[in-house]
Amino acid sequence: MKRSYFGTDGIRGLANAAPMDAETAMRVGMAAGAHFQKGKRRHRVVIGKDTRLSGYLLEPALTAGFASVGMDVYLLGPVPTPAVAMLTRSLRADLGVMLSASHNPYHDNGIKLFDPEGRKLSDAVEEAIEKRLKGDLTKAKAPSDKLGRVKRIDDAAGRYVEFVKNTFPKGLTLAGLKIVLDCANGAAYKLGPTILWELGAEVIAVGVEPNGFNINDKRGSTHPEYLQKKVIKHGADIGIALDGDADRLIVCDEKGRLVDGDQLLALIATEWKKRGLLQGDAIVATTMSNMGLEQYLAKNKLKLHRSNVGDRYVIEGMQKHQCNVGGEQSGHIIFSDFATTGDGLVAALQVLASLVQGGKKASQCLNLFKPMPQILKNIPLKNQAEMTKIMASASLKKAIQQQEALLKDKGRILVRKSGTEPLIRVMVEGESASNIENVANLLAKVVKR
């Protein structure tokens, strides 16, 4: 089935334009609500959001859609995406919804859906909801006396704070650590600093003044320059930057040097192996993760299983290979012992625990391998149809095959469609920086033609 709404991470687009307008949001509520209703009992959905202005538009529309098909709605207010996943399970809801476009600017928004276990929806479920969206939803409407009720959960943030703190090893404290935390003016702007402070850290919080427009604006994991400067200025031990919905993080050491998700996975895999916590002596990462990570793990008698890009595919890989740690180069880290989705704050606490237990500086712990040179080029396109046409073209396939033959076993190429934006991403990795740059430029030109 050809998808018109769902990408790799829910539905996303420009706010107040289809599919991110009130009309579509209401229909999503109706379609998803109808799909998840089983039997005659009362059903419930939890809805969270980040700090975008358009949340005020989309939240009521979704609420109306769910209530119209008879689902009770629990509103959480601004909370991180992983809080929605956790509270979906905790409140025994049939469905969870997060309104966020993650790391995108304020003018975009998105709808992320979670099943009763707090997991991202499977392709099959998304396709079933799409089928309902494209059909007649009038039959899904509840009788007047069966409409859903709406309730705000006032202690949602507090529940999540305690959940995150309980993932930190017992008996440890962050006392003595000075941490710069950049919350991207997003969903964790209150919760993030609270968690670190209550665990004993000295916290220098930035990106904690959301105004509806400044989410991810020169702050957060996709704009770490400000974090780096603050770490140097304040002589902090470490810097942590979250994205707009706090399901991922980027770290910098005390010298202001950036550390991506691959290095964090290397540290966590090593430390969890020492503590006897790592299942299967393996982790799951995506096709984007650096070959340097794979080589480092192999030297330490650990295995790397690769999945498609997207945290839900990482989770599927973790289930398949029975791993309890997985993640992405972008900073989505998943710990199945604790959560069902990527959680930037839970991941931050695991990194900080490794620093505390090792008694070393961040620069000594967070650069465990030398990354192989890697180039990523994003080629913007008009729409999904154009992306699909280019990806299927014989000329692009031939060019990829030719360049792979030149790289042989000393590098790799990955060309893929973005699941969240009208982009084709060209990633080239290899031993020679100059060679991979030439390959990336050539492939980018083929895509543009």
C-alpha positions, 0 to 999 in steps of 0.5 A: 500500500502506498503511504500518503501520511506516515513516514519513518516517525509518524506523520509530519509536515508544515503546521496548519497545512495538510497533513498537519492541519486541524481537519487532518488531525481530527481525522487521525484521531477518529481513525486511530481511535476506531482502530484501537477500540476493542469491545464495549469497554471504555477506551482511553488515549494519552496525548502529550506535546512539545512547546511548538505554537501549533500544539495549541491548534493540533491538540484540540483537533486530535482530542475532538477526533478521539472523543467523537469515536468514544475514546476518553482523552488524558492530556499530559501537557508539554512532556518528552516523547518517551514520557508519553510512551511510559505513561501510555503503559502506566495509565493502561491506555489503548493508545499514546500520541505525541505532538512533535516534529522532533528536531525540526523548526517550530513551523513544522509539527508531527503526530507520533503514535504508540500502541498500548505497550508504549511502542511505535506502531508497526507498518501494518498498523499504520497502513490500517489507520491510513486505510481508515483515513482515506475512507468514510469515518462517519460510521466510526462516530459514537452515539451522543451518550457514548462520547469520550471525556477529556481529563488533564493529568496534572502530575504527568511530569512528576511521574516521568521525573521519578521514572527517569531517576529510577534508571540511575544506578542505586547508590550513585550520585551526581554530586561534584559534577558540573553539567551544562544541559541544553533543552532546545527550548523543547519538551524537557525544558523543566524536567531535564534540569530538575532530574539532574539537580535532584540527583546531585549535579550542579546544573547550568540549564540553557534552552529552557525559555520556550516561547512557541517559536524558538524550539530547536532554534540555535539550541539543542542536539542539532545546533550544539555550538552554543553548548560547546561554548557554555561548557568551556565558559563555565568549566563544566565536566560535560555538556548534554544537548537534547532535541525538541522532544527529548528522545535523543541527545548529543554530548560534548566533553569538558574540552567542548569536543562533540560526541555522537551516538556511536561513541555513546553506544561504544561507552555504554556497551563496554560499561554494561558488559563489565557490569554483566548487564549487556544481553547477548554481548551485542548491541543494535545500531543502524546502517548509518553507524560508523564502521569504526564502532563495529571494529571497536566492538569486535576488538572487545568481543562484542557484536553489532547488529545493523537495522534500517534507520529509525528508532522503531527499526532499531527496537525491532532489531533488538527484539530479533537479536535479544539485545537490551541496548540499541541506538542511532548515530544521531543520539537515539539510544534505547534501553529495553530494560527501562523504556520502549523508545529512545530517551535522551534523559535516560541515556544521559544518566547512563553516560553520567553513571559511567563517568562517576563509576570510572572516576575519569574525565569525559574526554577520557571516557567518550572517545573510545574509537577513531571514526572512519571518515564519513560524509553525509549529503542531503539533497532537497527535492520537491516531494515524495513522488520525486524521491521515489522516482529518483531512487528507482532510476537505473542511472542512480543504481548504476552509479552506486554499483560503480562507486561501490566497486571502487571502494571495495571492502574499504568503505560503503555507500548508503543512499536513502530517502528521508522518512521525515523530510523531502530529501535524499540522503547520500552517505559515503564512508571509507578509509580515505577522506578525499576518496569518499568526498569525491564519491559523495559529490558524484552521487549527489550530482547524479541525484540532482540530475 
